[in-house]
């Protein structure tokens, strides 16, 4: 998932990025009202984590403009202003949830999972496409409801493909997920894709290559 964090406190912003990136998310961080507004006007995100006390404007104004133009992207408000009036204002303007600082990372992760699940109309946290499923909470995969025992990087590949199921998972995003900031050989990703393809044989799913772009998990043509 692609998450947008608009938070002017560098420590909190870094903590959010470190907590949410390993969960299969690409996290973009901006620190001002103006930067956040520009990002939301020119790009699409799966979830926005929005601080209210920004140095150059009120986060509530940013939320209001987002909803006024019909953008329904889920918004989780993060703010030290935990008075009831602020909560009511944020929710009335269209925020989907509200978390007052200081907050626990575990609670934040749970709320993010719930909002993403709701926005994708999933009944649980598991990512699914056909017979293949991945549970982010347990880090386990299954195929036709049977446990699929995979090494760590193949599990990360499954998760990355399922997060983009039906669309192209960008090569760069998959490489970051599997290898982090390590040096990556030109064929390193292909090695893991090849291994996973073999495991999916006969399942009705295939991993299709889009040269120069990435890979797409899709159903095999009948």
N, C-alpha and C positions, 0 to 999 in steps of 0.2 A: 504494500500500500504506500501511497505517497502522502506524507503528512507535512503540513505547514505549521511551524511554530513562530508566533509573533510575541517575543518576550525580550524586554530590554535588560534584564539581569543576566549577565554573562554566565554566572555560576549555575543558575537555574536552567538557562537555555542549554548549556553543555550537558547538564544532568539529564534533561529530557531527551536530548539526542542520543546520549549513551545508553539510556534505558530503552528507548523505542526502536532504535536501529537494529539491534539483534533480533527483534521480534518479526523481522521480515519487512521492515518499513524503510522507505527512503525518506529521510527527514531534512526538510529545507528550513533554515533558521534565518529570521529577519528580526531586527531590533527596534524598528520605528514604525509609526503609523503609516508614513508615506511609503516605505518599502513594502509593507504588508499589503497596502491598497494596490500598489502596482503589480505585485505578484498575483493577487487574486483576480485582477482584471485581465492578465495576460496568460494565465495558466490554470490548469485544473488540478484539484487535490481531492483526496478521499476523506480528509479530516483536517480541521483547523483547530489548533490550540492557541487561544487568544488571551493575552494579558490585557487588563483594562487600563492600567496606569502607564501608558506609553509616554516617552519624553516630548513628543510633538503632536499629541492628540489623544482623544479618549477612545479606548477600544470599543466602547458601546456605539460610537458613531460609525466605526468601521463595520461592526456587525449590522447596524441598521442599513447602511448602503448596500451591503451584500444581499440582504433579504429584499430590499426595495427593487433590485433588478432581477429578482426571481431566482437567485442562486440558492439552492437547497443543501449545499455542502454542510455536513454536520459540524457544529462548532462547540468546543468544550472551553468554557471560560476558566482561566486561571488568574486569581487575583488575591492580594492580601486584604482587599476590602470585602470583608465577610459580613457586612451589615445586611439585614434582611431586605432593605430597599434596593441595594445593588443586585442582590440575587433576583428579586422580582423584576427589576428593569431589564436585566440580561435575558431572563427567560421570556418576558413579554415581547422583547425585540426579536426573538427567534432562536436563542441559544438552545442547544440540545441537552446540555448538562453544565454543572457548575462545581468547581472544586476550589476551596479556599486554601491559600498558603498559610502555614506550611502544610504539606500533604505528604503522604507516604508514596514511594514509587510503586509499591504493590497495588495500592488503591488506584493510582493513576493508570497503571497498565490494565487493570480490570475495567475501568471506565472506558478506556480507549477501545478495548476488545468489544465491549458491549455496544458502543456507538457504531463501530465498523460492522459488527454483526447485524445490527438493526438496519443500517443503510443498505446492506447487501441482501436483506430479507432472509438471513440465515437463522435457523432455529437454535444453533449452537456455535461454538467457536471453531469447529472443524472446517477446513477448506476442502471442497469436493469438486471433482469433475469426473462424471461417469463412475467407474468402479474404484477410482483412486481417491484417497482421502489423507489428510494430514491434520494432526491435532497440535496446535502451537503450544498448548499448556503442557503436554507430556512429551512433545518432540517425537512423536511416533507416527508412522505411516501405515496404511492398510490398503490392500487390493482385494476387491470382492469381499470386504469385511474380514479378511484374514490378515494377521500382522505381517508387515513387510519389513524384514530385518535388513537395514541398510547402514553402511558406514556414514559417518557424520556429514561428509560433503555431499553424498548422494541424497541424504535427507534434506539438506539445505537446498539442493537443486529441485527436489520435489516441491518443497514449499514455494520456492520462487516461481516455478512454472504454474502452480495452482493459484498463486496470487494474481497471475495474468491469464488464467485459463480462458481460452477462446480468443485471446488477443496475443500479440507478440511480446514476449518477455525480452527486454533489451539485453543485448550481450553484456554491456558494461555493468548493468545492475546485477546480473547473475554472477559475473566475475567478482564484484565487490562482496556479494553474499557468500560465495564459496571461499574466497582467498583473502578477503580483507585488504590490507595494504601491502601484502606480500608481493614480491615480484611474480608475475604470471607469464608462463611460456605461451607461445602463440597457439599451441594446441591443447593447453591444459584443460580448458572448459570442454572441448570436444571429447576428451577422454571420459569424463563423467557423464556426458550426454550419451555417449555410445554404450556405457555400462547400463544406464537406466533404460535405454531403448531395449536392450536384451531382456531386462526384467519385465518389461511391459508387453513383450511379444505374446500374442494370443488373448490380450485383455480387451481388445477393441479400441485401444488408445495408441496414438503415435506422437512422436516429437518431430515436428516439421522444422527444417532449417530455412531461415530467410537470410541469405547471404548479405553480410554487412549490417544486418539489423539485430537478429537474435533468433529465438526459438519460440514455437507455439505448441502447446499441448492441445491436441484435438482428437476427435473421434475418427477412426479409420473409415474411409469411404466404403460403402457396402457394394 
